[in-house]
Amino acid sequence: MSKRLSKEELESDPLLENYKRAADYYVANKTQIITIALALIIVIGGFFGYKYYSSAQENQAQELLSIAETAYIQGNYEEALYGNDFELTYGFDQIAEEFPWTNAGNLANYYAAVSSFELGDIDNALMYIEAFDVPEGILGVGPLTFHAKVYLAQENYTAAADKFVQAAEWNENEVTTPSNLYEAAQAYYEAENYERATELVNRVINDYPESTKLAESQRLKGMLATK
């Protein structure tokens, strides 16, 4: 027959002691504990609610983007950018503004920049491309190169050159890197920063001798030698 534990033994049991301390603590701090628990429930519920909301927002933005893309592909940049009031379609401008935290909303900024550029609205093109969150890797090179070309259109040669260099180094490879380095050298040449232009054409000539930009870089280097 098992021996029953005495009151003293029960009170000295570590598990029961911890439980008693916890119970005493709860009684003394019940209001605070309930408040914290409710806060946790709200936070956790809010997290899952936000995930659901974000997913719904992304899906809606993607659907609207696909419609605007159709106008863009057809070369109808005005409709692609601002939508069609008669058909109640959204343009890239509205998508970027109303869905800023979605991937589709971010991409809409890039589309809006290119559309504005095609419409000759360079200032708007710059505004949109500056709002675009550039992706990592090779996918980010094109937007950075385009950003540089927008600066060129404004005749802001130093900013263009700096952006071309960023594009060249964003994802180093045998194609886009020498091309952007050469474009950067050209822009620095226009900005009369001949030292920096020479440095970059030398990089193309020495590091990328198989590049399609080799001959042009050699020609530019010859022009720079006279400065």
C-alpha positions as CSV (number, residue, x, y, z in Angstrom):
1,M,0.0,0.0,0.0
2,S,1.5,3.3,-1.0
3,K,2.2,5.8,1.7
4,R,0.2,9.0,1.5
5,L,2.2,12.2,1.4
6,S,2.0,14.4,4.5
7,K,1.0,18.0,4.4
8,E,4.6,19.0,4.8
9,E,5.7,16.7,1.9
10,L,3.0,18.1,-0.3
11,E,4.0,21.6,0.5
12,S,7.7,20.8,-0.3
13,D,7.0,19.1,-3.6
14,P,8.7,21.3,-6.3
15,L,5.9,21.0,-8.9
16,L,3.3,21.9,-6.3
17,E,5.4,24.7,-5.0
18,N,5.8,26.1,-8.5
19,Y,2.0,25.8,-9.1
20,K,1.3,27.5,-5.8
21,R,3.6,30.3,-6.6
22,A,2.0,30.6,-10.1
23,A,-1.4,30.6,-8.6
24,D,-0.5,33.2,-6.0
25,Y,1.1,35.4,-8.7
26,Y,-2.0,35.0,-10.9
27,V,-4.3,36.1,-8.1
28,A,-2.1,39.1,-7.3
29,N,-1.7,40.1,-10.9
30,K,-4.9,38.8,-12.5
31,T,-5.9,42.0,-14.2
32,Q,-2.5,42.6,-15.8
33,I,-2.2,38.9,-17.0
34,I,-5.7,39.1,-18.6
35,T,-4.7,42.3,-20.3
36,I,-1.5,40.8,-21.7
37,A,-3.3,37.6,-22.8
38,L,-5.9,39.7,-24.6
39,A,-3.2,41.7,-26.2
40,L,-1.5,38.5,-27.4
41,I,-4.8,37.3,-28.9
42,I,-5.2,40.6,-30.7
43,V,-1.6,40.5,-32.0
44,I,-1.8,36.9,-33.2
45,G,-5.3,37.5,-34.7
46,G,-4.0,40.6,-36.3
47,F,-1.0,38.8,-37.8
48,F,-3.2,36.2,-39.5
49,G,-5.8,38.8,-40.4
50,Y,-3.0,40.9,-42.0
51,K,-1.7,37.9,-43.9
52,Y,-5.1,37.2,-45.3
53,Y,-5.6,40.9,-46.1
54,S,-2.2,41.1,-47.8
55,S,-2.9,38.0,-49.9
56,A,-6.3,39.4,-51.0
57,Q,-4.7,42.7,-51.9
58,E,-2.0,41.0,-53.9
59,N,-4.4,39.0,-55.9
60,Q,-6.6,42.0,-56.6
61,A,-3.6,44.1,-57.6
62,Q,-2.3,41.3,-59.9
63,E,-5.6,41.1,-61.7
64,L,-5.7,44.8,-62.3
65,L,-2.1,44.8,-63.4
66,S,-2.7,42.2,-66.0
67,I,-5.4,44.4,-67.6
68,A,-3.1,47.4,-67.7
69,E,-0.4,45.3,-69.1
70,T,-2.6,44.5,-72.1
71,A,-2.8,48.2,-73.0
72,Y,0.9,48.5,-72.4
73,I,1.8,45.7,-74.8
74,Q,-0.5,47.2,-77.4
75,G,1.5,50.5,-77.1
76,N,-1.4,52.4,-75.6
77,Y,0.7,54.0,-72.9
78,E,-1.8,56.6,-71.9
79,E,-4.5,54.0,-71.1
80,A,-1.9,51.7,-69.5
81,L,-0.8,54.5,-67.2
82,Y,-4.1,56.1,-66.2
83,G,-6.7,53.4,-67.0
84,N,-9.9,53.7,-69.0
85,D,-12.8,55.5,-67.3
86,F,-15.3,54.2,-69.8
87,E,-14.3,50.6,-69.1
88,L,-13.6,51.3,-65.4
89,T,-10.1,49.8,-65.7
90,Y,-7.1,50.8,-63.5
91,G,-3.9,52.1,-64.9
92,F,-0.4,51.6,-63.4
93,D,-0.6,54.9,-61.7
94,Q,-3.7,53.9,-59.7
95,I,-2.4,50.4,-58.9
96,A,0.9,51.8,-57.6
97,E,-1.0,54.3,-55.4
98,E,-3.7,52.0,-54.0
99,F,-1.6,48.8,-53.6
100,P,1.8,50.2,-52.5
101,W,2.8,47.2,-50.3
102,T,2.1,44.5,-52.9
103,N,4.5,43.1,-55.5
104,A,2.1,44.1,-58.2
105,G,2.0,47.6,-56.9
106,N,5.7,47.8,-56.9
107,L,5.9,46.5,-60.5
108,A,3.3,49.0,-61.5
109,N,5.7,51.8,-60.5
110,Y,8.2,50.4,-63.1
111,Y,5.6,50.0,-65.8
112,A,4.4,53.6,-65.0
113,A,7.9,54.9,-65.3
114,V,8.4,53.3,-68.8
115,S,4.9,54.4,-69.9
116,S,5.6,58.0,-68.8
117,F,9.0,57.9,-70.6
118,E,7.3,56.7,-73.8
119,L,4.8,59.5,-73.5
120,G,7.7,62.0,-73.2
121,D,6.9,62.8,-69.5
122,I,10.4,62.5,-68.2
123,D,9.7,64.1,-64.8
124,N,6.9,61.6,-64.1
125,A,9.1,58.8,-65.3
126,L,11.8,59.7,-62.8
127,M,9.2,60.0,-60.0
128,Y,7.9,56.5,-60.7
129,I,11.3,54.8,-61.2
130,E,12.5,56.3,-57.9
131,A,9.5,54.7,-56.1
132,F,10.3,51.3,-57.6
133,D,11.9,48.8,-55.2
134,V,14.7,47.2,-57.4
135,P,14.8,43.4,-57.1
136,E,18.1,41.6,-56.3
137,G,20.1,39.8,-59.1
138,I,19.8,40.1,-62.8
139,L,16.1,41.2,-62.7
140,G,17.3,44.5,-61.1
141,V,19.7,45.4,-63.9
142,G,17.2,46.5,-66.4
143,P,15.3,48.9,-64.1
144,L,18.6,50.5,-63.0
145,T,19.8,50.9,-66.6
146,F,16.4,52.5,-67.4
147,H,16.8,54.8,-64.4
148,A,20.1,55.9,-65.8
149,K,18.5,56.6,-69.2
150,V,15.9,58.8,-67.6
151,Y,18.7,60.9,-66.1
152,L,20.3,61.0,-69.5
153,A,17.0,62.4,-70.9
154,Q,17.2,65.2,-68.4
155,E,20.9,65.7,-69.3
156,N,21.9,64.9,-65.8
157,Y,25.0,63.1,-67.0
158,T,26.7,62.6,-63.6
159,A,23.6,61.0,-62.0
160,A,23.2,58.9,-65.2
161,A,26.8,57.7,-65.0
162,D,26.5,56.8,-61.3
163,K,23.3,54.8,-62.0
164,F,24.9,53.0,-65.0
165,V,27.8,52.0,-62.7
166,Q,25.3,50.7,-60.1
167,A,23.6,48.7,-62.9
168,A,26.9,47.3,-64.0
169,E,27.8,46.1,-60.5
170,W,24.3,45.0,-59.5
171,N,24.8,41.6,-61.1
172,E,28.2,41.2,-62.7
173,N,28.2,39.2,-65.9
174,E,29.8,39.2,-69.4
175,V,26.9,41.0,-71.0
176,T,25.2,43.7,-69.0
177,T,28.3,44.7,-66.9
178,P,30.5,45.9,-69.8
179,S,27.6,47.4,-71.6
180,N,26.6,49.5,-68.5
181,L,30.3,50.4,-67.8
182,Y,30.6,51.8,-71.3
183,E,27.4,53.8,-71.0
184,A,28.7,55.1,-67.7
185,A,31.9,56.1,-69.3
186,Q,30.0,57.9,-72.1
187,A,27.9,59.8,-69.5
188,Y,31.0,60.8,-67.5
189,Y,32.5,62.0,-70.8
190,E,29.5,64.2,-71.4
191,A,29.9,65.5,-67.8
192,E,33.5,66.3,-68.6
193,N,34.7,63.9,-65.9
194,Y,37.4,62.5,-68.2
195,E,39.4,60.7,-65.4
196,R,36.4,58.6,-64.3
197,A,35.4,57.9,-68.0
198,T,38.9,56.7,-68.7
199,E,38.9,54.4,-65.7
200,L,35.7,52.8,-66.8
201,V,36.6,52.2,-70.5
202,N,39.8,50.7,-69.2
203,R,37.7,48.3,-67.1
204,V,35.8,47.2,-70.2
205,I,38.9,46.8,-72.3
206,N,40.9,44.9,-69.7
207,D,38.2,42.9,-67.9
208,Y,35.8,42.2,-70.8
209,P,37.9,41.9,-74.0
210,E,35.2,39.7,-75.6
211,S,32.5,42.3,-75.0
212,T,30.5,43.7,-77.9
213,K,31.4,47.1,-76.4
214,L,35.1,46.6,-76.8
215,A,35.5,48.5,-80.1
216,E,33.4,51.4,-78.8
217,S,35.3,51.5,-75.6
218,Q,38.6,51.7,-77.5
219,R,37.2,54.5,-79.7
220,L,36.1,56.4,-76.6
221,K,39.5,55.9,-75.0
222,G,41.1,57.5,-78.0
223,M,38.8,60.5,-77.7
224,L,39.6,60.7,-74.0
225,A,43.4,60.7,-74.8
226,T,43.0,64.1,-76.5
227,K,41.4,65.7,-73.4
